[in-house]
Amino acid sequence: MAKKLIDIDGGFFRRATEEDIQIYFDWVNEAEVRKNSVSSKPILWEEHESWFRKKLNDENAFLYVAGLSTQELWGQVRFDITENTAYIDYSVDAAYRNQGLGFVLLLGSLKTFKEEVKDQAIQIKALVKKENIASGKIFKKLDFQLTGTEEIENQMYDIYTLSVLSKI
């Protein structure tokens, strides 16, 4: 049974496990996710399998899933810590978009992440493609500040930063 981290209409958040490898693969190769990623190329299974297992064993990577049941997962969020910065990445399953779940996913995972990293002074950064207006709005609603822009592979990204994790 999954550990309930926050309730979402009877649903849950939990840390990702080896059993989530296929759903993560499906999500990462979904068209809208690829469109909003730094690299829009499809991910091959072999690459994904190696990456996923490495992340699960990385003490600086925090992978979470959200679902209505163990068979009905609807989103993922990942924090990768480098020095005192955690870079955040998330996606909501295509069938569950436009329902406000991106906000729920990020709010719940930020609270859970804060509990896991305890008193570490960590800022959180998100790179959001300029065209991804919905994600930009979610980060602003969560008190992230637009702190700059960056060009990566000929694409412009807004950089959203939450300077003090204790705000959540």
C-alpha positions as CSV (number, residue, x, y, z in Angstrom):
1,M,0.0,0.0,0.0
2,A,1.3,3.4,-0.9
3,K,2.1,5.9,1.9
4,K,-0.4,8.7,1.8
5,L,1.5,12.0,1.8
6,I,-1.5,14.2,1.1
7,D,-5.0,13.3,0.2
8,I,-6.3,14.2,-3.2
9,D,-9.9,13.1,-3.5
10,G,-9.0,9.7,-2.0
11,G,-5.7,9.7,-3.8
12,F,-2.1,9.8,-2.7
13,F,1.5,10.9,-3.2
14,R,4.4,8.5,-2.7
15,R,8.1,8.1,-3.6
16,A,8.5,6.4,-7.0
17,T,9.6,2.8,-7.1
18,E,11.0,0.3,-9.6
19,E,7.4,-0.7,-10.4
20,D,6.9,2.8,-11.9
21,I,9.5,2.5,-14.6
22,Q,6.9,1.9,-17.4
23,I,4.5,4.7,-16.5
24,Y,7.5,7.1,-16.3
25,F,8.6,5.9,-19.7
26,D,5.1,6.5,-21.1
27,W,4.9,9.9,-19.5
28,V,8.3,11.1,-20.7
29,N,7.5,10.1,-24.3
30,E,4.0,11.7,-24.4
31,A,3.9,14.4,-27.1
32,E,3.2,17.4,-24.8
33,V,5.9,16.4,-22.4
34,R,8.5,16.1,-25.2
35,K,7.4,19.5,-26.6
36,N,8.0,21.1,-23.2
37,S,11.3,19.3,-22.5
38,V,14.8,20.6,-23.2
39,S,15.3,17.8,-25.6
40,S,12.2,17.0,-27.7
41,K,13.6,13.7,-29.1
42,P,11.8,10.6,-28.0
43,I,13.5,8.7,-25.2
44,L,14.5,5.1,-26.0
45,W,13.7,2.3,-23.5
46,E,17.3,1.4,-22.8
47,E,18.2,5.1,-22.0
48,H,15.1,5.4,-19.8
49,E,15.8,2.2,-17.9
50,S,19.3,3.2,-17.1
51,W,18.4,6.7,-16.2
52,F,15.4,5.6,-14.0
53,R,17.4,3.1,-12.0
54,K,20.2,5.5,-11.5
55,K,17.8,8.2,-10.2
56,L,16.1,5.8,-7.8
57,N,19.5,5.1,-6.3
58,D,20.7,8.7,-6.3
59,E,20.5,10.3,-2.8
60,N,20.2,13.7,-4.4
61,A,17.2,12.7,-6.6
62,F,13.7,12.7,-5.1
63,L,11.0,11.1,-7.4
64,Y,7.4,11.2,-6.5
65,V,4.2,9.9,-8.1
66,A,0.6,10.9,-7.5
67,G,-2.4,8.7,-8.2
68,L,-6.0,7.9,-7.4
69,S,-5.0,4.3,-6.8
70,T,-2.0,2.1,-7.4
71,Q,-3.3,1.3,-10.9
72,E,-4.3,4.9,-11.7
73,L,-1.3,7.2,-11.5
74,W,-1.7,10.7,-12.9
75,G,1.5,12.6,-12.3
76,Q,5.1,12.7,-11.4
77,V,7.6,15.3,-9.9
78,R,11.3,15.0,-9.5
79,F,13.8,17.1,-7.5
80,D,17.5,16.9,-8.4
81,I,19.8,18.6,-5.9
82,T,23.0,20.1,-7.0
83,E,24.8,21.9,-4.2
84,N,22.1,24.0,-2.5
85,T,19.7,24.1,-5.5
86,A,17.0,21.6,-6.3
87,Y,15.9,21.6,-9.9
88,I,12.3,20.6,-10.3
89,D,10.6,18.7,-13.1
90,Y,7.0,17.5,-13.3
91,S,4.3,16.3,-15.6
92,V,0.6,15.4,-15.4
93,D,-0.8,12.5,-17.4
94,A,-2.6,13.8,-20.5
95,A,-5.9,12.4,-19.4
96,Y,-5.8,14.5,-16.2
97,R,-4.6,17.9,-17.5
98,N,-6.5,21.1,-17.2
99,Q,-8.0,20.1,-13.9
100,G,-5.7,22.0,-11.5
101,L,-3.7,18.9,-10.7
102,G,-0.4,20.5,-11.7
103,F,-0.8,22.9,-8.7
104,V,-1.8,20.0,-6.4
105,L,1.1,17.9,-7.5
106,L,3.7,20.6,-7.0
107,L,2.3,21.8,-3.7
108,G,2.1,18.3,-2.2
109,S,5.5,17.4,-3.5
110,L,7.1,20.6,-2.2
111,K,5.7,19.9,1.3
112,T,6.9,16.3,1.2
113,F,10.3,17.3,-0.2
114,K,10.7,19.9,2.6
115,E,10.1,17.2,5.2
116,E,12.7,14.9,3.6
117,V,15.5,17.5,3.3
118,K,14.7,18.8,6.8
119,D,16.6,22.0,7.6
120,Q,18.8,22.2,4.6
121,A,18.9,25.6,3.0
122,I,17.8,24.8,-0.5
123,Q,16.4,27.0,-3.2
124,I,14.3,25.4,-5.8
125,K,14.5,26.3,-9.5
126,A,12.3,25.4,-12.4
127,L,13.2,25.9,-16.1
128,V,9.9,26.6,-18.0
129,K,9.7,27.0,-21.8
130,K,8.3,30.5,-22.6
131,E,5.4,28.9,-24.5
132,N,4.4,26.8,-21.4
133,I,2.2,29.5,-19.9
134,A,0.2,27.0,-17.7
135,S,3.4,25.9,-15.9
136,G,4.6,29.5,-15.4
137,K,1.2,30.3,-13.8
138,I,1.5,27.4,-11.4
139,F,5.0,28.3,-10.3
140,K,3.9,32.0,-9.7
141,K,0.8,30.7,-7.7
142,L,3.3,28.8,-5.5
143,D,5.3,32.0,-4.8
144,F,8.2,31.2,-7.1
145,Q,9.7,34.3,-8.5
146,L,10.7,34.8,-12.2
147,T,14.4,35.4,-11.7
148,G,15.7,35.3,-15.3
149,T,15.7,33.7,-18.7
150,E,18.0,31.3,-20.3
151,E,18.5,30.0,-23.8
152,I,19.1,26.3,-24.1
153,E,19.3,24.6,-27.5
154,N,17.8,27.6,-29.3
155,Q,14.8,27.7,-26.9
156,M,14.0,30.4,-24.4
157,Y,13.2,29.3,-20.8
158,D,12.0,31.3,-17.9
159,I,13.7,30.6,-14.6
160,Y,11.4,30.4,-11.6
161,T,13.0,30.3,-8.1
162,L,11.7,29.6,-4.7
163,S,14.4,31.1,-2.5
164,V,13.4,29.8,0.9
165,L,11.9,26.3,1.0
166,S,10.4,27.2,4.4
167,K,7.7,29.3,2.6
168,I,5.8,26.1,1.7
